[in-house]
Amino acid sequence: MKSLMIIADGLGGRPGDVDGRTCLQVAETPEIDDLLSRRGSAGLMDPIKPGIRPGSDTAHLSLFGYDPYEYYTGRGVFEAAGIGMEVTENDVCFRTNFATLDSDGKISDRRAGRISEGQDELEKALSDLKSKKYPEVEVRFKRSTEHRGALCFAGPDLGGNVTPTDPHELGIRMPKAKGRDEKSERTADILNEVTDEASEILQNHPLNMERKEMGKLPANAIMARGAATYPDLPLVKERYGISASVVAAGALYIGVARIIGMEFKQAEGATGTVDSNILNKVKLALKQLEKGQDLVFLHFKGTDNASHDHDAEGKINFIEKIDRTFGWLNDNVDWDRTHLSFAGDHTTPIKYGGHVADPVPAMLAGPNVRKDRVEVFDEFSCANGGLGRFSGNLLPITLGYSNQLKKFGA
């Protein structure tokens, strides 16, 4: 049998999203509801476990069946791997943002207005970043989607226990990184040195001069967080005995999947934002199953983008966009030999605009699923489903229905 695992990032919400209802309740989702009512069972899932507020990185490790308390070293390495940087055990990596500093050097926007053009020029300008204090350490920067990027240091005696330079606050100066041990202090020194150098380069870059003339926010700084060394993660082939592909656009999700041995496939028009061509992603996922992959992990990012922007209408529209792709799935999946799981990786309420610990709706559909009586996919209806309330492990649960799991014990 085949398995398809679909995650809508930040899917879950709270009643305060839209006049006492969540965005998922307000959205019209006839295709998802139809699949659930005819072939599925629903439940609520704590991405890690109850009361734990998940990051997207730790949540996905948990959903894939890897205990983040055992395996997580930080976000940066996943971001770097996700955008195609070669990462080894000698690297310490950071997730970065292009950001905007005002004339007083204070943070006025953490995402440089979600910059959407010219990032290649900025990456090229930062290609010669280096540490004068530690010239033996290689410094590499690569941009990702919108404001996102990754920064990696490779060399001797580096540590990943480094505080971020992204404070997640506005109106303050960018803090200096600090290391919590000797090797990490060395890494923090390099990060501070490189951050200052990057700001000097970006402040007067022609692209930023042009952006200011056009009334746009300049991308005149990079902020770093998620310091990470390479994690010792077993591959899915070793852990589950399967072959797998990932179809996604966000670097973080591609990176987590790549490091556990999934093969990345790029869908045309996939952007990792609300304008992404997610139907092409769905079609590519099914093509991978047809070509012989046991599992495809499919990720949609737009729901989370809208949530972080406090955009209820945008989130509702993207949920309905997902629903239309489910209409194509309903007609094209081989339901005699395929199991599908669908859930969020965390709850991101519109008013709060950040991740919270609330459980997310989840469903399983396919020939071996014990169908329950739930006919509507939302946070409240799924609480009455046959899957009950469970923590993480969505991937192994999906594989279990497809008879793809190794036996534990004799």
KOLKOLVEX-307966 format. One record per residue (C-alpha): x, y, z; residue in three letters. Coordinates in steps of 0.02 Angstrom, whole numbers, padded with zeros to 5 digits, always signed. Each point is the difference from the previous one (the first is absolute). Layout:
<rs>
XYZAla/...
</rs>
This chain:
<rs>
+00000+00000+00000Met/+00045+00184-00017Lys/-00003+00144+00126Ser/-00027+00186-00024Leu/+00027+00116+00148Met/-00062+00179-00021Ile/+00038+00141+00122Ile/-00082+00172-00009Ala/+00117+00108+00103Asp/-00082+00096+00143Gly/-00170-00072-00047Leu/-00077+00002+00174Gly/-00087+00152+00071Gly/-00102+00066+00146Arg/-00180+00059+00015Pro/+00057+00181+00002Gly/+00063-00011-00179Asp/-00163+00053-00083Val/-00149+00051+00108Asp/+00007-00150+00116Gly/+00056-00125-00131Arg/+00166-00061-00067Thr/+00054+00031-00179Cys/-00019-00186-00033Leu/-00181+00007+00059Gln/-00037+00150-00110Val/+00085-00068-00156Ala/-00101-00101-00125Glu/+00082-00172-00007Thr/-00122-00118-00087Pro/+00136-00111-00076Glu/+00096-00026+00162Ile/-00163-00032+00093Asp/-00056-00123-00134Asp/+00162-00098+00010Leu/-00012-00006+00189Leu/-00184-00052+00003Ser/+00022-00137-00132Arg/+00171-00072+00037Arg/+00072+00073+00159Gly/+00018+00017+00185Ser/+00040+00160+00095Ala/+00084+00053+00160Gly/+00100+00134+00087Leu/+00188-00006-00001Met/+00124+00082+00117Asp/+00147+00029-00118Pro/+00125-00044+00137Ile/-00102-00031+00157Lys/-00133+00093+00101Pro/+00054+00169+00066Gly/+00155+00013-00110Ile/+00003+00151-00115Arg/+00082-00069-00158Pro/+00117+00078-00125Gly/-00023-00055-00180Ser/+00165-00094+00008Asp/-00033-00096+00162Thr/-00180-00031-00054Ala/+00054-00082-00163His/+00129-00108+00086Leu/-00137-00060+00116Ser/-00124-00027-00143Leu/+00131-00105-00090Phe/+00020-00107+00157Gly/+00165+00073+00064Tyr/-00002+00058+00181Asp/+00059+00182-00009Pro/+00063-00010+00179Tyr/+00123-00132-00060Glu/+00044+00060-00174Tyr/-00024+00188-00014Tyr/+00158+00107-00010Thr/-00078+00160-00070Gly/-00087+00070-00153Arg/+00144+00069-00101Gly/+00064-00164-00068Val/-00171-00043-00072Phe/-00015+00170-00084Glu/+00172-00020-00078Ala/-00032-00176-00062Ala/-00169+00052-00065Gly/+00072+00131-00118Ile/+00132-00118-00066Gly/+00151+00046+00105Met/+00119-00142+00034Glu/+00001-00023+00188Val/+00120-00112+00097Thr/+00046-00038+00179Glu/+00125+00144-00006Asn/-00135+00131-00028Asp/-00100+00112+00115Val/-00150+00071-00093Cys/-00125+00139+00032Phe/-00169+00046-00073Arg/+00007+00182-00053Thr/-00119+00140-00045Asn/+00031+00149-00110Phe/-00059+00140+00116Ala/-00020+00189+00003Thr/+00094+00111+00122Leu/-00053+00182+00016Asp/+00117+00150+00002Ser/+00032-00028+00186Asp/+00050-00181-00029Gly/-00161-00069+00075Lys/-00102-00141-00076Ile/-00151+00070-00093Ser/-00046-00159-00095Asp/+00062-00178+00029Arg/-00038-00053-00179Arg/+00048+00154-00103Ala/-00179+00014-00058Gly/+00002-00184-00049Arg/+00120+00046-00139Ile/-00046-00092-00160Ser/+00125+00061-00129Glu/+00186+00031-00011Gly/+00055-00128+00128Gln/+00123-00077-00123Asp/+00090+00167-00011Glu/+00009+00012+00189Leu/+00064-00178+00013Glu/+00137+00039-00126Lys/+00049+00155+00099Ala/+00021-00108+00155Leu/+00097-00138-00087Ser/+00168+00060+00067Asp/-00048+00010+00184Leu/+00144-00057+00110Lys/+00066+00009+00176Ser/+00158+00103+00021Lys/+00022-00067+00176Lys/-00015-00183-00053Tyr/+00051-00005-00185Pro/+00011-00190+00003Glu/-00191-00009+00017Val/-00097-00005-00163Glu/-00155+00112-00006Val/-00142-00040-00120Arg/-00165+00091-00026Phe/-00144-00051-00113Lys/-00169+00079-00020Arg/-00162-00099+00002Ser/-00180+00056-00032Thr/-00052+00180+00035Glu/+00100+00066+00149His/+00067-00169+00054Arg/+00176-00066-00016Gly/+00135-00104+00083Ala/+00174+00038+00066Leu/+00127-00137+00031Cys/+00173-00002+00080Phe/+00118-00145-00034Ala/+00161-00025+00095Gly/+00082-00065+00159Pro/-00062+00026+00178Asp/-00174+00067-00039Leu/-00152-00025+00113Gly/-00185+00016-00030Gly/-00056+00066+00170Asn/-00016+00180-00057Val/-00134+00128+00042Thr/-00095+00081-00146Pro/+00025+00173-00072Thr/-00184+00001-00050Asp/-00096+00058+00155Pro/-00174-00021-00079His/-00033+00179+00055Glu/-00008+00168-00085Leu/+00067+00170+00054Gly/+00158-00068+00081Ile/+00178-00025-00057Arg/+00054-00169-00062Met/+00076-00093+00148Pro/+00175-00071-00004Lys/+00014-00189-00006Ala/+00072-00089+00151Lys/+00071-00176+00017Gly/-00039-00109+00148Arg/+00163-00098-00007Asp/+00176+00030-00065Glu/-00028-00065-00177Lys/-00167+00089-00012Ser/+00079+00163+00059Glu/+00118-00014-00147Arg/-00149-00026-00116Thr/-00093+00148+00076Ala/+00152+00112-00029Asp/+00000-00049-00184Ile/-00187+00028-00015Leu/+00012+00175+00075Asn/+00146+00043-00112Glu/-00087-00064-00157Val/-00165+00084+00046Thr/+00085+00170+00014Asp/+00090-00029-00165Glu/-00164-00048-00085Ala/-00085+00159+00062Ser/+00140+00107-00070Glu/-00017-00084-00170Ile/-00190+00008-00006Leu/-00025+00177+00064Gln/+00060+00079-00161Asn/-00041-00138-00122His/-00081+00069-00161Pro/-00151-00114+00022Leu/-00036+00074+00171Asn/+00024+00177-00065Met/-00128-00041-00134Glu/-00119-00078+00126Arg/+00004+00156+00109Lys/-00035+00112-00151Glu/-00151-00109-00039Met/-00064+00012+00178Gly/+00046-00180+00040Lys/+00092-00060+00153Leu/+00186-00030-00031Pro/+00076-00170+00039Ala/+00147+00078+00089Asn/+00041-00133+00130Ala/-00003-00186+00031Ile/-00058-00072+00166Met/+00040-00178+00053Ala/-00082-00130+00109Arg/-00013-00188+00020Gly/+00186-00039+00017Ala/+00023-00185-00037Ala/+00127-00136-00026Thr/-00035-00150-00111Tyr/-00124-00118+00086Pro/+00026-00188+00012Asp/-00167-00050-00078Leu/-00034-00177-00063Pro/-00058-00003-00180Leu/-00180-00049-00040Val/+00068-00149-00097Lys/+00085-00063+00157Glu/-00138+00047+00121Arg/-00153-00052-00101Tyr/+00068-00098-00148Gly/-00080+00115-00128Ile/+00047+00113-00145Ser/-00068+00177+00011Ala/-00010+00167-00090Ser/-00040+00175+00062Val/-00097+00129-00103Val/+00014+00169+00085Ala/+00062+00178-00027Ala/+00052+00058+00174Gly/+00183-00034+00036Ala/-00028-00058+00178Leu/-00118-00141-00050Tyr/+00106-00053-00147Ile/+00151-00001+00114Gly/-00076-00108+00136Val/-00061-00122-00133Ala/+00166-00004-00092Arg/+00101-00033+00157Ile/-00107-00152+00040Ile/+00024-00064-00177Gly/-00149+00060-00100Met/+00030+00048-00181Glu/-00049+00181-00037Phe/-00109+00033-00152Lys/-00030+00177-00062Gln/-00175+00041-00065Ala/-00018+00136-00131Glu/-00077+00157+00074Gly/+00028-00053+00181Ala/+00050+00155+00099Thr/-00031-00039+00183Gly/-00122+00146+00011Thr/-00187+00025-00022Val/+00021+00016-00189Asp/+00082-00172-00016Ser/-00062-00117-00136Asn/-00047-00138+00120Ile/-00096-00101-00130Leu/+00165-00029-00090Asn/+00073-00059+00165Lys/-00142-00125+00023Val/+00018-00064-00178Lys/+00188-00022+00024Leu/-00029-00093+00164Ala/-00114-00127-00084Leu/+00124-00019-00143Lys/+00133-00047+00127Gln/-00113-00134+00073Leu/-00034-00066-00175Glu/+00188-00008-00032Lys/+00023-00116+00148Gly/+00029+00105+00155Gln/-00080-00075+00156Asp/-00037+00169+00078Leu/-00014+00181-00053Val/+00000+00142+00126Phe/-00092+00153-00068Leu/+00011+00168+00087His/-00107+00158-00020Phe/+00066+00160+00080Lys/-00128+00135-00043Gly/-00115-00031+00150Thr/+00141+00043+00119Asp/+00056+00154-00097Asn/-00176+00073+00010Ala/-00012-00044+00185Ser/+00162+00088+00043His/-00061+00152-00097Asp/-00166+00001+00100His/-00089-00022-00166Asp/-00159-00101+00030Ala/-00066+00026-00176Glu/+00165-00057-00075Gly/+00002-00156+00108Lys/-00180-00043-00045Ile/+00037+00023-00185Asn/+00153-00112+00011Phe/-00096-00136+00092Ile/-00129+00005-00139Glu/+00142-00011-00126Lys/+00060-00158+00089Ile/-00176-00067-00008Asp/-00005+00019-00189Arg/+00159-00104-00013Thr/-00086-00133+00104Phe/-00135-00003-00133Gly/+00134-00052-00125Trp/+00072-00124+00124Leu/-00169-00079+00031Asn/-00016-00035-00186Asp/+00177-00059-00033Asn/+00065-00097+00151Val/-00006-00189-00011Asp/-00104-00022+00157Trp/+00015-00189-00003Asp/+00185+00011+00044Arg/+00034+00174+00070Thr/-00013+00075+00174His/-00001+00188+00026Leu/+00029+00099+00158Ser/-00039+00185+00016Phe/+00034+00117+00146Ala/+00082+00161+00055Gly/+00172+00004+00079Asp/-00056+00125+00132His/-00139+00122+00042Thr/+00030+00181-00051Thr/-00148+00110+00053Pro/-00034+00157-00100Ile/-00004+00122+00146Lys/+00155-00071+00085Tyr/+00098-00020-00161Gly/+00119-00130+00072Gly/+00006-00185+00040His/-00097-00061+00151Val/-00013-00168+00088Ala/-00181-00037-00052Asp/-00026-00168-00087Pro/-00032-00003-00187Val/-00134-00090-00101Pro/+00061-00158-00087Ala/-00075-00133-00112Met/+00046-00167-00079Leu/-00087-00067-00155Ala/+00017-00160-00099Gly/-00059-00179-00017Pro/+00064-00063+00169Asn/-00061+00147+00104Val/-00144-00034+00120Arg/-00119+00136-00058Lys/-00078+00103+00139Asp/-00154+00112-00001Arg/+00088+00167-00020Val/-00051+00086-00162Glu/+00077+00173+00021Val/+00186+00036+00015Phe/+00030+00135+00130Asp/+00072+00020+00174Glu/-00164-00036+00090Phe/-00072-00141-00107Ser/+00165-00096+00000Cys/-00005-00006+00190Ala/-00138-00131-00019Asn/+00095-00109-00123Gly/+00057-00179+00010Gly/+00185+00045+00006Leu/-00026+00084+00168Gly/+00137+00115+00061Arg/+00178-00053-00035Phe/+00175+00073+00000Ser/+00109+00015-00155Gly/+00050-00158-00096Asn/-00116+00039-00146Leu/+00120-00078-00125Leu/+00016-00170+00086Pro/-00187-00002+00030Ile/-00029+00028-00185Thr/+00126-00134-00047Leu/-00085-00119+00121Gly/-00164+00008-00096Tyr/+00097-00036-00161Ser/+00081-00153+00081Asn/+00171+00080-00026Gln/+00068-00006+00178Leu/+00132-00117+00063Lys/-00057-00116+00139Lys/+00059+00042+00176Phe/+00044-00159+00090Gly/-00009-00184-00048Ala/
</rs>
